């Protein structure tokens, strides 16, 4: 047999139902926020994680040393890194690919990088017609 709690009702109507209806009526009569998208863009929050970017140093060279930590820490396995060395011993990524269609934008790659070479930008405007367009290579990631 159900136990009735008289304190949680207002005129015989359960109080959570009354609160829900009050919230619905309050938002029903407010003016909606509409952005005219191509001309007026929404500013994402500071914590927004969007498209990846490879950073460059003062000399214009990639900061990435192809250590592979971002590849190892990625839970979705979307990052592929292949290293190469210059004659003076500096390592750099010969191949750095991010498959954006499978990425969950968790930010682990950004946190794991010891050289602060990869970051997730606030760019949310990336689209394409084929899957190959979402396989972003080293040169594309360095330009964004």
Secondary structure, DSSP 8 states (H G I E B T S, - for coil): -----GGGEETTEEHHHHHHHHHHHHHHTS------TTTS-----TT---SEEE-B-TTS-BS-----HHHHH-TT--EEEEEEE-TTS-EEEEEEEEETTT-----HHHHH-TT--EEE-S------SSGGGGEE-HHHHHH-
